[in-house]
Amino acid sequence: MLHTSDFDFELPPELIASHPLHDRDASRMLVVLSSPPLGGCPQGGGKPVLQDKHIRDFISFLQPGDVVVFNNSRVIPARFDADGHEITLHTSVNDKDWWGLCKKFNKINVGDTLTMVDGTTLNVLDKDDESGLLLHFNCDNVFDLLNKYGKMPLPPYMKRDEETEDRERYQTVYAQPLGSMAAPTAGLHFTDELLREIEKAGAKIVKVTLHVGAGTWMPVKTENLNEHKMHSEWCCITDEQADIINNAKRVIAVGTTSMRTLESASRLAKQNGFNGRVQPICQTTDIFITPGYKFGAVDVLLTNFHLPKSTLFMLVSAFAGLDEMKTAYKHAVAEKYRFFSYGDCCLLFKKDV
């Protein structure tokens, strides 16, 4: 049985990227060939073949008939102050009611009223140790309010406040439906030009949606993985998108949230006895992917470098192999790749089991 500590690794703090590079497509890309996708390049001793590339080289790994799947969710300026409390929203119950995390959680009680800087009041409807506070906003439009007074919810490891460039750079160029409290960060590397190059290479682009919430980034607090509770996040693949995906030569997921959306739709297809990679899906998912999981939809994954002992590092280890990923991350540290949301990325191929 695997434990949370099995997914730990050493990471020098100076490799954590606190700011984006000047150009989106300037990031480095570590290619991890746990089983070479095109034959040739034989493996030796079970160790992955590692190639130091750049995100612009992503195009050279595409084949005609591939489908590249992006998550198009748009980040909400979900962090704000109310009566001296910093609150970060993460899950919508309806238009006016949201769950949010708060640093001074224990000092707020159900029934309290909090006031934002413009005078808007929030009623505390409920409390939960995992989800935080359930807040009701007494306003016409929560999104309009947050656009005026909210801040981009940068991860705490950046150890800084929002800056002007974050409004644009902590957002993919193709972001559309509002709903995420963190960016689907693998997509941050892509420019409009790079998206056009994907289609010129004979691949198709599909933009699914998963609104990033606590399920994606909440830390694992238990040593036994079976005891970790994944928060639900809303995801959607339409009928038309499912048809394109099911006719793909290969499916390439850009980001772990795209991966989780695709594999949630694959799980649904298996449950219904559907003969295809995915079924259309528009519902919440709490899928938790760890080593031993049988992938049904995704062949290739482009993703950033993730935190030690995180559900995301567990996911990539399930996809490409735990030993392979530890080797790859050790190489990334030695070569001073930039880690986490504003960092570099790696291209992974599904390990044949």
N, C-alpha and C positions, 0 to 999 in steps of 0.2 A: 504493500500500500504506500502510495506517495503522500508526503506531508508538505505543508507550506514551506518548511525550512529547506526542502529539496530544491526550491526555486530561488534560492538566495545566491547572490554573487557580489563581488567587490566592485564598487563604482567610485572613482575619485570625484568629489563634488565639483571640481573645476570643469568636468565634461558635461555638466548639466547646462543646456542652452537657456539663457534667460532672455535673449532677444533673437528675433529672426535675422537671417542673412539679408543683405541688401536686395538680392534677387531671389524670387521663389525657386527658380530652377537651378540654383547654384549648389544645392545640397549634394552631398556624397551619398552613394548607394552601395551597400555591401551585398553582393550576390552570394547566396548560400546554396550551393548545389549538393543537397544530401543524396540525390539521385539525379544524374545529369538528364535534362529534359529532352535532349536531341541525340542521345547516343554519343559515343566518343568520350573523351575525357574520363578515363576509367578511375574508379574509386580505389583508394589504397588504405587498408587497415580500418575501414569503416569511418574514417574521418571525412568531414565535409570538405568540398572544394570551395575555397573562398576567393572571390574576385572583387577588387576595389574599383568601383565604377562611380559614375555620377548619375543623377536622376535623368539627365538627357539621354543616357544610354538605355533607359527603360524601353524605348522604341525598338531597339535591336533585339529584344527578347520576345517581341510579339510575332505571332504567326497569323496569316489570313484565316478568318473564321473564329478567332478569339473574341470573347466578349469581356470587356473591362468594366467592372461594376464599381461605381462611386456612391458614397453617401452624400446626398445633397442637403442635409439638414443645416439650417442657419442658426448660429449661436445668438442667444439672447443676452443682452447686457444684464445678466441675472443677479449681480451682486450689488447691494445697496445698504444704506444705513437707515436705521429707524430707532429713535430714542437712544442713540449711542451703541446699538447692537448692529454688528455686521452680519447680514443674512445673505445666503446664496440659494436661490431657488433651484430645484432640480427636477420636480415632477408636477405636471399639471393634472388636477382632478377635474376641473372644468375651467371656463373662462375667467372666473374670479377667485378660485380656490387653488392654492399651490402648496406643496411641501417644500420646505427650505431648511437648510442647515444653519446653525447659529453657534458662534464660539461661546457665548454666555447662555447656553441652552438651559442650564439649571436655575438661572435667575428669572426665567419667564414662566408664567403659569397659564394654564388653560383659562380663558375668560379675560385675559389681559388685552388691552388695546395699545398698539404701538403706532407712533406717528412719524411719517417720513418728513424730509426737509421742506416739502411744499405744502405740508398740512394734511396730506392723504393719510387716512387711518387704516390700520389693519387689525382685524380681530383674530386672536389666537383660538382656533377651534379645537385643536388636539395636539398631543405631544407623543413622540415615539423615540426610543433610544437610538434606533437605527436611521429613521427617516427625518428626525428633527421636529420642526413645527409645521402644523397645518394652518395656513394663513388665509383669511378672506380679505380681499382688497376692496375697499369702498371707493371705487372709481369707475369711470366709464370703460376704459380700455387699459388693461395691465401692460400690454406691449408698448403703447404710447408713453405710459408713465415710466417704464424702464428705459426707453430710448432717451428720455430727458434726464433721468436722475440715476440710472443704473450704470454699473461699470462692467467691462468684460471680465468674466470669471476666470482670470488667469490661475493656473494651478499654483498651490502654495509653495512648491519647490522653486519657483522662479524668484521668490523672496523680493517682490517689488510690486508697486501699484501699477494700474493701467496707465499706459502712455498713449499719445495721440495715434501713433501708427498701429496700435493693437486693434483699433476699431476695424481696420481694413485687413491687417495681416493675420489676425486670429480668426479668419473667415476664409473659406475656400472661394475661388473666383466664380464657382457655379452654385453657390449656396442659394436656396430658395425658401422652402417652408420654415418658418420660425419654430423653434422648439428645443434646441440643445442648450445645455448649460456647460458644455465643453466642446471644443472643436473636434471634428473627425480629422485628426492631425495628418494622416498620410496624404490626404488631399491637398494640404497646404503647399506642397511642392509643385503643383501643377499650374501652368499658365494656359491662357487661351490658345497660344501657339502650340504648346505641347499636346493639348487635347486634339487639335487639328491633325497633328502628326500621328496620333493613334489611329485615326480614321484613314489617313493616307496609307498606313501600313496594312490595311485590310481588316482591321479589327472594328468591332462595334462598341459603342459606349452606352451603358445603361446606368441611370441615376436613380437608385432606390432611396428610401428614407428610413433612418433610425434616429429618433430624437435622443441624443446622448444625455443620460442622467446618471444617477448614482450607481446603477448596475455596471457601468463601464469602468468607473475609476475608484469605487469604494475599496479600501484596503481589506485584505483577508485577515481577520482577527483570531481565527481558530487554527490550530496546528493540523487538525483533521479536516481535510478538504470537504468531506461529506457534511460537515456542520456549517459550512459557509452558506449564507443566504444571499442570493443574487436579487437585487432590486429589479423590478420589471421596467422595461422601456418599450415605447411604441415604435413599431416598424411597419413598412409597407412595400410590397412588390405587386404591381398591377398585373392584370391578365396579359396585356401586350408585352410587358417586360418579361414575364415568366416564359412566354413563347420564345422570345429571343434567347434567353438564358438556356432553355431546354434544347435549343438547336445549335448551341455553341460547340466549337471544336474543343476549346478549353475555356474555363471561367477563371478570370483573374480578379480577385477582390482587392480593391484599394482601401486598406484600413481594416482594423479588427471589427469595427461596427458594420461595415459592409459584409464582412465574413459572417458575423453573428446573425445578420438579417438573412443572408442566403442559407445558412445552415438551419435557421429556424424554419424557413420555407421548405427545406429539404426534409426536416423532421416531420413537418406536416404532411408532406407527400408520402412518406413512409407509413405514417399512421393511417392514411386513407387508401393505401395500396395503389398509389398513383405511379405509373411507370415513366418517370422523368426526374430530372435533377430537383426541380422545385415545383411547388404549387403557389398560386397567388396567395398573398397573406397581407392582411391589414389588421393587426392586433398587437397586444403586448407580448413581449418575450422575456423570459428570465433564463435563457440558455446559458449554461456554464460549461465551457469546453476545456477539458483537461486530458492529459495523456491517456490513451485507450479509447478516445472518442473516434468513431468511424465517420469520416467526412463524406458527405454525399453530393455536395454542390461545387466546392472550390478546388481548383487544381494548383493555382499560384496565388501568393499573397504578397502585396507590397505593404510594408508597415514601418512605423518608426521604432526606435529602441525604447523598451519599456522598463518600468520600475522593478527592482528585485521583489520577489514574493507577491507580485501582482497577478490578478486574474488574466491580464493581457499577456504576461510572460508565460503563464501556464498555457494559454491558447496557442501561442507560437510554438511552444515546446510540444504540444500535442500534434501540431501540423508538420513540423520539420524535424522533430526529435529533441528530447531534453539534452542529451549529450552534445548533439550538433549545435544547439543554440548556446549552450555554455561555452563551447569552443568558439563560436562566432562572436559572442559578446566579449570574450577574452581578447580576441583579435581586434574588435572594435575599440576596446579600451586602449590596447597597445598602440593602435594607429590614430588615437585621439579623435574618433568620431564624436559628433555632438549628440547628446541624448535627450530624449523626451519630446515634448510637444513642438518646440521650435528647433528640434535637432534634425539629424540626418535620418536616413531610412535604410531598410534592407529588403531584398527581394528573395522570397522563400518559395521553394517547390515542395509539394506534398511528398512526404516520405512514404515510400512503399513499405508496407508492413507484411 
